[in-house]
Amino acid sequence: MTLDFGLMLDKMPEILSGLWVTLWMWVVSTILGAALGFLVATARRYGPAAVNWFLKLCVEILRGTPFLVQLFLLYFGGPFVGLRLEPVPAGLIGLTIYASAYFSEIFRAGFQAVPRGHVEAAECVGLSRTQILRRIIAPEMTMLVLPQCVNMAIILIKETAILSIITVPEMTMVIGAIGSQQYAFVDAMFLLAIFYWVLVEICGFLGRLAEARLSKFRFAVS
């Protein structure tokens, strides 16, 4: 069997439209998920025990259930509790919440990895808890957790494929539909795999570049 991408090239405008949807939903959900995850990790570290217990339960539920199940419950189960969402908002919200659970654990581990002596030194010079978090813990934690955050971003790229289940017009849905229409499903899936592989490689390259730059900054200020 030979692969014929000529059929796919004729549909390139549609494919690029799906690629754009995949990219912006991935970028937005990654940024929002990281921000929400940081807030959750901060609340668990500095909040009351009851808050920590509640957030830990939420994180464990999200990490312990497949994203596909979460997305189904949000999109198809939402109307039963009065929550009716269009496919794109539902996909964005679902992916953001899913990402936040994993990012919160990454940041929680980052908090714990910052040497206690650095925090005590900051307390000795009279810095407040907010100043210590902003000027000591957050910068050091960023360098420590960057590789894990890049890995999570890569995972989220591939998780966007699940959004096709609720008819989000992203890359998987568009290319899969074209493959079915043209009776070239294998060709379509092979092309889809290439697109995702390229996106993952670009994300990994940018992550390594950011890590190298942060390492230079760390050595410069140390």
C-alpha positions in Angstrom: 0.0 0.0 0.0 1.3 3.5 -0.9 0.3 6.7 0.8 -1.1 9.4 -1.4 -1.1 12.8 0.2 -2.3 14.5 -2.9 -5.9 14.2 -1.7 -4.9 15.9 1.6 -3.1 18.8 -0.2 -6.3 19.7 -1.9 -7.9 20.1 1.5 -5.0 22.1 3.0 -7.0 25.3 3.8 -9.4 23.1 6.0 -6.5 21.3 7.6 -4.7 24.6 8.4 -8.0 25.9 9.9 -8.1 22.8 12.2 -4.4 23.3 13.0 -5.1 26.9 14.1 -7.9 25.8 16.4 -5.6 23.1 17.9 -2.9 25.7 18.5 -4.9 28.4 20.1 -6.8 26.1 22.3 -3.6 24.4 23.4 -1.8 27.7 24.1 -4.7 29.2 26.0 -5.5 26.1 28.1 -1.8 25.7 28.9 -1.4 29.2 30.1 -4.7 29.2 32.1 -4.1 25.7 33.4 -0.6 26.7 34.6 -2.0 29.9 36.3 -4.8 28.0 38.0 -2.4 25.3 39.0 -0.1 27.8 40.6 -3.0 29.3 42.5 -4.1 25.9 43.7 -0.5 25.0 44.8 -0.1 28.3 46.6 -3.5 27.9 48.4 -2.6 24.3 49.4 0.8 25.5 50.8 -0.3 28.7 52.6 -4.1 28.1 53.1 -5.9 26.5 56.0 -5.9 22.8 56.4 -9.5 22.5 55.2 -8.7 24.3 52.0 -5.7 22.0 51.5 -7.8 19.0 52.0 -10.5 20.1 49.6 -8.1 21.1 46.9 -6.2 17.9 47.3 -9.4 15.9 46.8 -10.2 17.8 43.7 -6.7 17.3 42.3 -6.8 13.6 43.0 -10.2 13.2 41.3 -9.0 15.0 38.2 -5.7 13.1 38.0 -7.4 9.8 38.7 -10.0 10.0 35.9 -9.4 10.0 32.1 -9.7 13.4 30.4 -12.2 11.8 28.0 -14.5 11.0 30.9 -14.2 14.5 32.3 -15.0 16.0 28.9 -18.0 13.8 28.5 -19.3 14.7 31.9 -18.8 18.4 31.3 -20.3 18.6 27.8 -23.0 15.9 27.9 -23.7 15.9 31.6 -23.6 19.7 32.1 -27.2 20.2 30.8 -28.5 18.0 33.6 -27.3 20.6 36.1 -28.1 23.6 34.0 -24.7 24.0 32.4 -25.0 24.2 28.6 -21.8 24.9 26.7 -20.9 25.0 23.1 -18.1 22.5 22.0 -15.3 25.1 21.9 -15.9 26.6 25.3 -16.5 23.2 26.8 -13.3 21.9 25.3 -11.3 24.9 26.5 -12.7 24.7 30.0 -12.2 21.0 30.3 -8.7 21.1 29.0 -7.8 24.0 31.4 -9.2 22.2 34.4 -7.5 19.0 33.5 -4.2 20.8 33.0 -4.5 22.7 36.3 -4.6 19.5 38.4 -1.2 18.4 37.0 0.4 21.8 37.0 -0.6 22.2 40.7 1.3 19.0 41.6 4.3 20.2 39.6 4.3 23.6 41.4 3.7 21.9 44.8 6.8 19.8 44.2 8.6 22.9 43.1 7.7 24.7 46.4 9.1 21.8 48.4 12.3 21.7 46.3 13.3 25.3 47.2 15.9 25.1 49.9 14.5 26.1 53.3 17.6 28.1 54.0 16.8 30.6 51.2 13.4 31.2 52.8 14.9 31.6 56.2 17.5 34.1 54.9 14.7 36.2 53.4 12.8 36.1 56.6 15.8 37.3 58.5 16.1 40.4 56.3 12.5 41.3 57.0 10.7 40.2 53.8 7.0 39.5 54.0 5.5 36.2 53.0 4.3 37.8 49.7 7.7 39.2 49.0 9.4 35.9 49.7 7.0 34.1 47.4 7.5 36.7 44.6 11.2 37.3 44.9 12.6 34.1 46.2 10.4 31.1 45.9 8.7 31.8 42.5 11.9 32.5 40.5 13.8 29.5 42.0 10.8 27.2 41.5 10.4 28.3 37.9 13.9 27.0 37.1 13.3 23.8 38.9 9.9 22.9 37.4 10.4 24.1 33.8 11.3 20.7 32.4 8.1 19.2 34.0 6.0 22.0 32.7 7.3 21.5 29.2 6.5 17.8 29.5 3.0 18.7 30.6 2.6 21.1 27.7 3.6 18.3 25.3 1.0 16.0 26.9 -1.7 18.7 26.4 -0.8 19.0 22.7 -1.8 15.4 22.2 -4.8 15.6 24.5 -6.3 18.2 22.2 -7.1 15.3 19.9 -9.8 14.2 22.4 -11.7 17.4 21.8 -12.8 16.0 18.5 -15.2 13.7 20.5 -17.4 16.7 21.3 -17.1 18.1 17.7 -14.5 20.8 18.4 -13.2 21.6 14.8 -9.6 21.0 15.7 -7.0 19.2 13.7 -8.0 15.6 14.5 -11.6 16.1 13.7 -10.9 18.0 10.4 -8.3 15.5 9.1 -10.3 12.5 10.2 -13.4 13.8 8.4 -11.4 14.5 5.2 -9.9 11.0 5.4 -13.4 9.5 5.7 -14.8 11.6 2.9 -11.9 10.7 0.5 -11.7 7.0 1.6 -8.1 7.7 2.6 -8.3 7.2 6.4 -4.8 5.7 6.7 -3.3 8.6 4.8 -5.2 11.1 6.9 -4.0 9.5 10.2 -0.4 9.3 9.0 -0.5 13.0 8.1 -2.1 13.8 11.5 0.7 11.9 13.3 3.2 14.0 11.4 1.5 17.2 12.4 1.5 16.2 16.1 5.1 15.1 16.0 6.2 18.4 14.5 4.2 20.3 17.2 5.8 18.2 19.9 9.3 18.7 18.5 8.8 22.5 18.3 7.4 22.6 21.9 10.4 20.6 23.1 12.9 22.8 21.3 11.3 26.0 22.8 11.4 24.4 26.2 15.1 23.5 25.9 15.8 27.0 24.7 14.0 28.5 27.7 15.7 26.2 30.1 19.1 27.2 28.6 18.3 30.9 29.0 17.1 30.5 32.5 20.2 28.5 33.4 22.4 31.3 32.1 20.4 33.8 34.2 20.7 31.7 37.3 24.5 31.4 37.0 24.7 35.2 36.2 22.9 36.1 39.4 24.5 33.5 41.6 
